[in-house]
Amino acid sequence: MGGTVAGEIASRMAVETVRDWMLRLQADVIYSRVPVYYRLRRALEEANLLINRESMANAERDGRQLS
C-alpha cells in the first residue's frame, strides 16, 4: 500500500496484526512452546498477507497513481 494515507493505514494494520497474532500464539498450547522468533515470523507473514489483500482490494490504497 502506498501514498501518505495508505502508508499510515498499512503501518497501523501491521502493528495491530503482529500484536494480535503474537498474543494469540502466546496463548496457544502448542505455539507457546515454539521459540519467539518463529512466532514473530508467523505474525509478520499474517500482517503481510492482510496488507497485501487490502491493497489488491482497494485501488486507492495500492500505491499506484490513477489518472
Phi and psi restraints in degrees (value plus and minus 20) as a CYANA .aco file:
   2 GLY   PHI    -153.2  -113.2
   2 GLY   PSI    -199.2  -159.2
   3 GLY   PHI      63.3   103.3
   3 GLY   PSI     142.2   182.2
   4 THR   PHI     -80.4   -40.4
   4 THR   PSI     -73.5   -33.5
   5 VAL   PHI     -87.1   -47.1
   5 VAL   PSI     -66.4   -26.4
   6 ALA   PHI     -86.0   -46.0
   6 ALA   PSI     -52.9   -12.9
   7 GLY   PHI     -84.7   -44.7
   7 GLY   PSI     -59.7   -19.7
   8 GLU   PHI     -86.1   -46.1
   8 GLU   PSI     -59.2   -19.2
   9 ILE   PHI     -85.5   -45.5
   9 ILE   PSI     -64.5   -24.5
  10 ALA   PHI     -82.3   -42.3
  10 ALA   PSI     -60.9   -20.9
  11 SER   PHI     -82.5   -42.5
  11 SER   PSI     -65.2   -25.2
  12 ARG   PHI     -84.1   -44.1
  12 ARG   PSI     -62.8   -22.8
  13 MET   PHI     -81.4   -41.4
  13 MET   PSI     -61.4   -21.4
  14 ALA   PHI     -82.8   -42.8
  14 ALA   PSI     -69.8   -29.8
  15 VAL   PHI     -82.4   -42.4
  15 VAL   PSI     -66.4   -26.4
  16 GLU   PHI     -86.7   -46.7
  16 GLU   PSI     -60.4   -20.4
  17 THR   PHI     -87.3   -47.3
  17 THR   PSI     -64.8   -24.8
  18 VAL   PHI     -82.7   -42.7
  18 VAL   PSI     -64.3   -24.3
  19 ARG   PHI     -78.6   -38.6
  19 ARG   PSI     -69.3   -29.3
  20 ASP   PHI     -83.0   -43.0
  20 ASP   PSI     -63.0   -23.0
  21 TRP   PHI     -88.8   -48.8
  21 TRP   PSI     -58.2   -18.2
  22 MET   PHI     -83.5   -43.5
  22 MET   PSI     -61.4   -21.4
  23 LEU   PHI     -85.8   -45.8
  23 LEU   PSI     -62.1   -22.1
  24 ARG   PHI     -83.2   -43.2
  24 ARG   PSI     -65.0   -25.0
  25 LEU   PHI     -89.9   -49.9
  25 LEU   PSI     -54.2   -14.2
  26 GLN   PHI     -83.6   -43.6
  26 GLN   PSI     -55.5   -15.5
  27 ALA   PHI    -102.0   -62.0
  27 ALA   PSI     -36.1     3.9
  28 ASP   PHI     -92.7   -52.7
  28 ASP   PSI     116.8   156.8
  29 VAL   PHI     -79.5   -39.5
  29 VAL   PSI     -63.4   -23.4
  30 ILE   PHI    -101.9   -61.9
  30 ILE   PSI     -70.9   -30.9
  31 TYR   PHI     -84.4   -44.4
  31 TYR   PSI     -45.9    -5.9
  32 SER   PHI     -85.4   -45.4
  32 SER   PSI     -39.0     1.0
  33 ARG   PHI    -109.1   -69.1
  33 ARG   PSI     -31.1     8.9
  34 VAL   PHI    -100.9   -60.9
  34 VAL   PSI     121.3   161.3
  35 PRO   PHI     -74.4   -34.4
  35 PRO   PSI     127.0   167.0
  36 VAL   PHI     -79.2   -39.2
  36 VAL   PSI     -53.5   -13.5
  37 TYR   PHI     -87.4   -47.4
  37 TYR   PSI     -48.4    -8.4
  38 TYR   PHI     -92.1   -52.1
  38 TYR   PSI     -59.2   -19.2
  39 ARG   PHI     -85.3   -45.3
  39 ARG   PSI     -61.1   -21.1
  40 LEU   PHI     -83.6   -43.6
  40 LEU   PSI     -62.0   -22.0
  41 ARG   PHI     -79.8   -39.8
  41 ARG   PSI     -65.0   -25.0
  42 ARG   PHI     -80.6   -40.6
  42 ARG   PSI     -63.6   -23.6
  43 ALA   PHI     -83.7   -43.7
  43 ALA   PSI     -60.8   -20.8
  44 LEU   PHI     -87.3   -47.3
  44 LEU   PSI     -58.3   -18.3
  45 GLU   PHI     -83.3   -43.3
  45 GLU   PSI     -61.0   -21.0
  46 GLU   PHI     -84.7   -44.7
  46 GLU   PSI     -61.2   -21.2
  47 ALA   PHI     -83.3   -43.3
  47 ALA   PSI     -62.5   -22.5
  48 ASN   PHI     -81.1   -41.1
  48 ASN   PSI     -64.1   -24.1
  49 LEU   PHI     -81.4   -41.4
  49 LEU   PSI     -64.4   -24.4
  50 LEU   PHI     -82.6   -42.6
  50 LEU   PSI     -66.0   -26.0
  51 ILE   PHI     -86.6   -46.6
  51 ILE   PSI     -61.1   -21.1
  52 ASN   PHI     -82.0   -42.0
  52 ASN   PSI     -65.4   -25.4
  53 ARG   PHI     -80.8   -40.8
  53 ARG   PSI     -62.0   -22.0
  54 GLU   PHI     -83.1   -43.1
  54 GLU   PSI     -62.1   -22.1
  55 SER   PHI     -87.7   -47.7
  55 SER   PSI     -53.8   -13.8
  56 MET   PHI     -93.3   -53.3
  56 MET   PSI     -52.3   -12.3
  57 ALA   PHI    -103.8   -63.8
  57 ALA   PSI     -37.3     2.7
  58 ASN   PHI    -149.8  -109.8
  58 ASN   PSI      84.4   124.4
  59 ALA   PHI     -80.2   -40.2
  59 ALA   PSI     -49.4    -9.4
  60 GLU   PHI     -90.2   -50.2
  60 GLU   PSI     -35.9     4.1
  61 ARG   PHI    -132.8   -92.8
  61 ARG   PSI     -12.6    27.4
  62 ASP   PHI    -103.3   -63.3
  62 ASP   PSI     -23.7    16.3
  63 GLY   PHI      70.6   110.6
  63 GLY   PSI     -30.3     9.7
  64 ARG   PHI    -113.1   -73.1
  64 ARG   PSI     125.5   165.5
  65 GLN   PHI    -107.1   -67.1
  65 GLN   PSI     110.4   150.4
  66 LEU   PHI    -113.0   -73.0
  66 LEU   PSI     121.8   161.8
